[in-house]
Amino acid sequence: MSTITIDWLHIVALLGALQGVLLAGALAAYRANRTANRLLAALVFACTIHLVASVYYASGLVERFPQFFGVSYGLPWLYGPLAYLYAAAASDGSRRWTRRDALHLLPFALVLLATFQFYLLSGPEKVALLERIRGGDAPRVLQILDPTKFVSGIAYTIATAMLLVRHRRRVKESYSTVERVNLNWLLLLLGAAAVIWFVATASDLVLAQGSIRSGDDVVALAIAVFVYAIGYMGFRQPEVFRFELVKHKTSEFPVPKGPAVVETVEPPAAAPTTVRYERSGLGAEEAVELKQSLLAVMTADRPYRDPDLTLANLAERLDTTPHKLSEVLNSELSQTFYDFVNGYRIDEVRQRLGEDQSKHLTVLALAMDAGFASKSTFNQVFKKHTGQTPSKYRSALAG
């Protein structure tokens, strides 16, 4: 009978597993964006099982209780798909689970099917199989399957990163402030996960014979830490990107009250009024009218001062749809909604920096008054528009 040994690493793993169970339960019960949080709960719970299994194998419990042998074998084929599907759901609050999504779980199902024979073995046969694997004589089916889990993990990490990059671009089409909806934290954590997958792959190649203890336990712990970090950040960021629709479809645009400088733009000669934009069905003449109304509203009402201004909000103010407004921004002004609104914010800050009555105010105070929600975003956008930091710009005006 083998001796059961529990070291500090096992204790840390078990504490992490306990935390994982609690977190998975909380995520599953969380009402905001249920699809995303349930997917994340499944990912966290899978990692929790892996943590418990790592202690089960390393401590010698497997020899005492061989019935659970192989319980975690297929889980690595779940990590990548669940992370990808979670990112897809977190970036679109209206997304729901579909049959097509289930195809991502097909590799996991095939692995279970291919290894089902091993789960039917008796306790002594499972222990003997474990000794074969530890001795470098794994069954042929396991030798074929094992490398594919690393391919799956790395491929899905790359796919998830690409999805989040596309999401970040889409966010700028509808939001003027992106800190709470850009999911950059998830992109950073996925980068760290990619490093872990790379280390795990290299470790498996170098220590393929299993003659010495590999870094599997440490890798499992590291992945768990990052998954739990994603879970906590998911709670902190309930707002997700969703292209909100406004049900206004009139072609008349109100002229704002009060003084306003309206830019006069003639319809393009080469574009007759019957020509319509492909996505929104917006006519060329209607596009010019919408552009004029947009510029008038931005000058007279200064809606950009609202840090939570969205494309849908502005479209409602103009009595149009987000799709039509987006077409005008892209085709008539060659800007994303994010760049368009923040351009007005920067122009106001620059104007006020040159006014005597604003000299007692800090640059950050002026930025917040103009609609910026954070100092980092303001500094980034200001330098993009002026080529200078805000402090250097103010110094140049004073000099």
KOLSE-442854 format. One record per residue: x, y, z of N, C-alpha, C in turn. Coordinates in steps of 0.02 Angstrom, whole numbers, plus 50000, padded with zeros to 5 digits. Layout:
N
XYZXYZXYZ/...
END
This chain:
399
500424994150000500005000050000500455006250000/500335010849954500755016749948500625021650005/501125025750019501065030750071500755037150043/500285040050080499975046350059500385052050087/500615056450043501015062250064500685068650040/500585073250086500285079750070500805085150086/501015088950035501495094350047501155101150038/501545106350044501255113150043500925114649976/501195111949921500915113249856500215110049850/500135104149880499485100849880498975104949920/499195107649976498745111650018498515117949980/498995121149946498815127049906498315125149851/498435119349820497985117049767497285115849793/497235112649853496585111149882496225117549903/496595122449929496295128849946496045132349883/496445131849830496235134749767495605131349740/495575124749749494985120949726494355123149765/494435124149830493865126449871493635133249847/494105137649833493945144249807493595143649740/493825138849700493525137849634492805135649638/492645131149685491955128949693491505134749712/491735138849759491335144549780491245149549723/491765150749686491735155549631491285152949575/491345146549560490925143649507490185144149525/490025142849589489335143349611489075150449607/489495155249627489295162249624489185164549552/489635162549508489575164449437488945161449406/488805155149422488215151949394487565155349417/487575158049477486975161349504486925168649486/487465171449458487485178549443487005180149385/486575184949394486045186249345486265190149285/486765194549291486985198649235487345194349183/487135194949120487445191349064487545183949082/486995180449090487005173649117487395168849073/487345169549007487695164948963488445165248975/488715171248977489435172048988489645169349056/489275171049107489475169049175489395161449186/488915158349154488855151149160489425147549124/489625150349068490205147449033490835148249075/490915153949106491485154949149491455150549210/490855149449236490775144849293490995137849274/490815135749213491015129049189491775128649183/492085134049159492815134149152493155133749220/492905137749267493195137749335493105130949368/492515127849359492395121449390492835115949360/492945116249294493385111449261494095112049289/494315118249299494975119349327495015116949399/494465117649435494435115249504494525107749507/494175104149463494255096849460494975094949445/495285098749400495985097449382496435098349442/496305103549482496705104749542496645098949591/496035096749604495935091249650496275084949623/496215083849558496525077949527497285078149533/497575084149528498305084549533498545082249602/498155083849654498315081549721498185074049726/497655071749696497465064649696498025060249669/498335062549614498875058549584499535059349621/499705065549638500375066949666500445064549738/499895064249775499945062449846499925054949859/499755050949808499705043749817499005041349830/498525045849829497825043849840497565039349785/497855040049725497615036149668497695028649680/498235026649715498345019649729497835016949780/497625021449826497135019349877496425019249848/496285024149805495605024849777495655025449700/495805020049667495905020249595495265021349555/494695021249588494065022049551494025028649514/494375033749539494335040349508494895041649457/495265036549441495805037149393495535039649326/495855044849298495665047549233495115052649234/494875054549295494305059049299494445065849267/495085067849267495245074549240495585074249172/495645068349143496045067749082495795072149025/495145072349014494885076048956494815083548966/494935086049027494815093149042495235098049001/495875096548986496255101448945495935103048878/495525098448851495185099848788494565104248798/494405105648861493845110148876494075117348888/494685118248913494905124948933494865129948876/495155128248819495165132848763494475134548738/494055129548722493385131148697492965135248746/492995133548811492595137248860492835144448866/493495145548864493755152348867493545156348806/493565153148748493365156548686492625158348688/492205153548707491485154748709491305159948762/491675159948817491555164948869491715171948842/492285172648808492475179148781491965181448730/491705176848689491205178648639490565181148673/490365177748726489745179748761489855186048803/490445186948832490585192848872490625199048829/490805198348765490865204048721490215205648686/489685201648698489045202948668488495200548716/488215205248753487735203548804487105200248778/486965200748713486365197748685486485190648660/487105188348664487265181648638486975176248683/486705170948651486435165248687486765158848660/486735153648701487025147248681486655144448621/487025141948572486735139148512487015132148500/486685128448455486935121848438487625122248406/487745127548370488395128448338488945129048390/488795132148446489295132748499489495125948526/489015121248525489155114548551489695111048511/489795113048448490315109948407491015111048437/491095116448474491745117748506491905112448559/491405109048584491505103948635491595097048605/491585096648539491645090148505492315086748520/492895090348518493525086948535493525083848604/493235087248653493185084548721492775078148720/492215078148683491785072248679492155066448645/492535068048593492905062748558493455059748602/493775063948643494285061448689493965056648740/493395058648766493045054248814492865047548781/492635047948719492445041848683493045037348671/493615040448652494215036548637494515033348699/494415036348757494715033748819494205030248864/493595029448839493065026448880493255019548905/493635015948865493835009148884494225008948950/494615014148963495025014349023494605015549086/494045018949078493615020149136493255013849159/493215008849114492875002549130493324997449165/493974999149171494444994449202494314993849277/494524988249305494464987349378494994991549413/494934992049479495414995949518496134993749507/496304987349516496994985149505497234986349434/496784985649385496984986849315497134994249303/496774998649336496905005749330497585007549361/497745004549418498385005849450498955003349404/498854997449374499364994749328499444999249268/498895002049242498925006649185499305012949204/499185015449265499535021349289500285020149292/500495014249315501205012649318501505012349248/501115009649200501355009549130501475016549104/501005021049118501065027949094501655031349126/501735030449192502305033449227502965030649204/502955024649179503565021549154503715023149081/503285027349051503415029348982503125024548931/502685020048952502395015148906501635016148903/501425022248886500715023848882500395020348823/499755018448828499415015448770499445019948709/499405016948651499485020648589498975026348583/498355025148604497845030248598498015036448638/498315035448697498515041148738499115044848707/499565041248676500135044448643499895048948585/499355046848553499085050848497498695056848524/498315055848577497875061048602498265066548640/498745064648680499075069448725499325075848690/499685075348633499935081648602499375086248579/498785083548564498255087748536497975092548588/498055091048653497785095748703498185102248703/498835101848688499235107948684499065111848621/498955108348567498745111648504498075115248515/497615111748548496965114748562497025120948606/497405120448660497485126048706497785132148673/498325131148635498655136748603498225139748547/497905135448508497485137748452496895141848478/496575139448530496005143148557496215149548592/496805149648622497055155848652497155161148598/497445159148542497545163848486496865166148459/496405161348450495745163148424495375167948471/495445166848536495115171248585495425178148584/496085178548578496415185048574496185188848512/496135185448456495895188648394495185191148402/494765187248435494075189248447494045195648489/494475196048540494475201848584494745208048550/495225207048505495485212748466494935215448420/494565210948389494005213148347493475216648389/493355214148448492875217148494493085224248512/493725225248524493965231948543493845236948486/493925234648424493795239048367493045240548362/492615235648375491895236648371491655241348426/491965240948484491755245248539491815252548520/492345254248484492455261148464491945263648413/491555259048386491025261148340490395263348378/490345261648443489735263048480489825266448547/490445266748573490555269648638491065275348634/490935280548674491415286048677491905285148735/491735280848782492165279048838492195271448841/492785268648836492835261448826493145257648885/493325261148939493665257848993493285251949022/492615252549026492225247449059491975242049011/492105242748948491835237948900492355235248852/492995236848861493495234748812493775227748823/493675224848884493915218148900494665217348891/495035222948896495765222448889496065218048944/495755218049002495995213849058495995206549037/495485204649000495445197648977495975196148925/496135201048884496655200148834497335199148867/497465202948920498085202348957498135195448991/497585193249021497595186849054497675181149004/497395181948945497475176848894498195176548870/498525182348869499235182348851499635178348902/499465179248965499805175449018499635167949011/499005166348994498815159448984499195156248926/499315160248874499705157748817500405155848838/500695159848882501365158248908501345151748947/500815150848987500745144649026500685138548980/500275139248928500205133748880500865132048847/501245137248831501905136248800502375132548847/502375134748910502805131548960502595124248971/501935123148973501685116348983501885111848924/501845114548864502035110748804502775108948806/503195114048821503915112948825504085107848879/503745108448937503855103748992503685096648972/503125095948935502915089248914503415086148865/503695090348821504175087848772504825085748806/505055089848854505695088448886505645082648934/505065082248969504985077149021504495071748998/504525070048934504035065448904504045058648936/504615056448960504655049648988504395049149060/504285055049090504005055049158504485052249210/505135052349195505625049549242505725053949303/505575060449296505615064949353504965068849356/504835071849414504205075549422504195081549377/503685082049336503625087649290503305093549325/503205098949287502895104949315502145105049308/501825099249301501105099049289500715102349346/500915101049409500555103949465500595111549464/501195113949451501305121149451500915124349394/500915121149335500545123649278499795123949293/499535118549324498825118449341498655124049390/499085125149439498975130549486498975137349452/499455138349407499505144749372498895146049329/498665140949293498055141849253497465143449297/497425140049355496875141249401496875148449425/497465151049443497515157949467497255162749415/497435161749352497215166249300496475165549286/496215159549290495495158649279495105161949335/495345161249397494995164449453495035172049447/495605174549422495665181749411495165184149360/495065180149307494565181849257493865181949289/493745177149333493095176849366492955183049407/493435185249447493345191149489493265197349446/493655197849391493595203549347492925203449311/492665197549298492005196949267491465199849312/491545199049378491065202049424491125209649424/491735211949418491855219149421491665222649357/491605218949302491445222049238490805218849209/490235220449238489615217549212489405220449146/489645226649130489445229749068489835226549010/489475224548960489785221548902489515224948840/489875223948785489695227248724489055224348694/488605228648677488005226448642487795232248596/487705230848532487525236148485486785237748495/486655242848536485975244548553485615247648493/485005245648482484605248248427484105253348454/484015258748416483515263748432482985263448378/482355262948398481825261648350481545268048320/481995272548298481785278548263482025277948191/481575278648144481755277748074481495283448031/481435289348059481215295048020481795297747981/481635301547929482165304347887482245311747898/481845314647947481915321747962482315322448026/482775327248024483235328048081483115334848113/482985335048178482835341348211483455345748216/483335352348205483885357148213483865359548285/484425359048322484415360848393484275368148404/483955369548461483815376448478484455379848501/484455386448494485045390248515485525391248458/486045395248468486525396648415486925390448397/487025389548335487405383748312487705385448244/488295383248234488625384048170488555377548132/488165377548079488025371548042488455371547979/488845366447972489275365847914488855364247853/488915368247800488545367047739488925362347695/488625356847679488955351847638488515350247578/488775351047519488395349447459488415342047446/487855339247422487865332047405488375330647352/488745325147357489245323547307488935323047238/489265326147190489005326247122488945319347092/489405315047111489425308347081488955303447115/488625305847167488185301347205487465303947203/487055301547158486365303847153485975302047216/485425305647227485055304747289484735297847294/484705294247241484405287547244484895282347269/485545284047270486045279347294485955278347369/485985272147392485895270747463486495266947489/486655268047553487195264447585486995257147594/487465252647586487315245547584487025243047650/487325244847706487125241847770486485244647797/486385251347793485825254447827485265256747781/485375256747716484875259247670484825266847671/485355270147692485365277447698485505280647630/485065285247608485175288647545485715294047551/485995296047495486545300947496486315307647521/485715309947499485465316347523485295316047597/485015310447618484855309547688485495309447730/486035306547702486665306347738486945313347750/486875317647700487115324547707486715328247760/486045327347760485625330547810485785328147880/485905321547886486075318747951486745321347975/487215322047930487875324747948487805331847974/487405335947939487315342947960486985343348029/486475339148040486145339048104486605336648160/487015331748144487495329148192487985334548214/488275338148166488755343348183488435348948221/487795350448204487445355748239487315353848312/487095347648323486965345348391487595345248433/488145342948404488775342648441489015349548461/488885354648418489105361448433488645364848483/487985364048474487505367648515487385364248583/487285357648583487095354248645487685351148682/488245350348648488845347348677488705340848714/488385336048681488245329648715488875325748732/489435327448701490065324048714490295324848786/489995329548822490175330648892489935324948937/489485320948912489255315048949489755309448938/490115307248990490625301948981490325295248960/489685294248971489355288048953488985288448887/489115293548848488775294448783488925288448738/488405285648708488485280048661488195281948593/488345277948544488075279048477487315278848479/487035274248518486305273748523485995279948554/486325282748606486075288848638486055294648588/486605295448551486645300948503486165299948445/486075293748423485595292348370484885294048392/484725292548454484055294248480483955301748482/484475305348500484435312648502484305315448432/484585312148382484505314348312483895311248278/483525307048315482935303748289483095299448228/483625295548234483825290948181484035284348212/484345280048174484565273548200485325273448207/485585269348252486305268748259486645266748194/486335262348155486635260148092486735265948044/486225270248038486285275947993486805280948018/486805282248082487295286848110487995284148101/488085277548111488735274548102488965275148030/488505274347982488675275147911488925282247896/488595287247925488795294147914489485295447944/489605292948003490255293848035490815290647994/490685284647969491205281047933491295283747862/490745285147828490785286947757490865294447746/490515298547785490535305747776491095309147814/491255306347873491755309547916492385305347925/492365299047901492945294547904493215293647975/492755293048023492955292248092492515287048126/492795283948177492385279848221492015284448269/491495281848300491125285748349491585288048406/492015283548428492485284948482492945290848464/493235290748405493695296048384493315302648373/492715302048345492315308048331492145311748395/491885308248444491675311448507492285314048546/492805310048549493385312248588493755317948554/493675318648488493945324448454493635330848480/492975330848490492635336648519492865337948590/492965332648628493195333448697493885336748699/494325334548656494995337348653494975344648631/494555346148582494495353148559494255357748615/493795355248657493565359448712494125360548763/494495355248779495045355948826495565360848800/495735360348737496235364848707495985372048709/495345373048695495075379848697495105382748767/494915378748817494895381148885495595382148914/496075378248889496755379148913497025386148895/496755389048843496975395648822496585401348852/496085399848894495665405048924495915406948994/495905413349009496145415749074495735412949132/495075412249121494645409949176494745402649193/495145399049153495265391949167495965390649195/496355395849205497045394949228497085391849297/496585392849338496605390149406496405382749408/496165380049353495935373149350496495368549325/496515362549350497005357749325496795355149257/497265352449220497115349649155496625343749162/496715339749215496265334149226495555336449239/495475341849276494805344549290494475346649224/494855349849181494585351849116494395345749074/494805340549079494665334449041494015331149065/493925330949131493315327949158492695331949139/492765338649140492205342949119492025341749046/492525340149006492405339048934492115332248919/492105327748968491795321248957492245315248964/492885316248976493335310448985493195307149053/493265300649053493115296849115493745294849152/494325295349121494945293349155495535297449130/496015298149173496615301949156497015298549101/497075291849105497485288249057497205288848986/496535288248980496235288948914496325296048887/496225300948930496305307948909497015309148884/497515306948923498205308048901498355304748834/498095298748825498205295048763497885298548704/497255300648712496895303848657497175310748643/497365314348696497645321148687498285320948647/498725316248664499355315648628499245313548555/498745309348544498585307248476498365313148433/497985317748463497715323448425498205329148419/498645330148469499075336048469499815334348461/499995328148473500705326248469501085328248531/500745330848582501055332948645500665330248704/501005329948761500645328348822500265334548844/499725333748884499345339648906499775344748943/500235342448986500645347149024501105351148978/501405347948929501845351548882501445356448839/500845354448822500415358848781500255365248821/500075364348884499915370148926500525374548937/501095371448946501715375248956501875379448893/501765376348835501895379948772501425385948765/500805385248787500335390948784500555396548831/500795394548891501005399448940501635403148919/502065399548882502695402448861502625407048801/
END
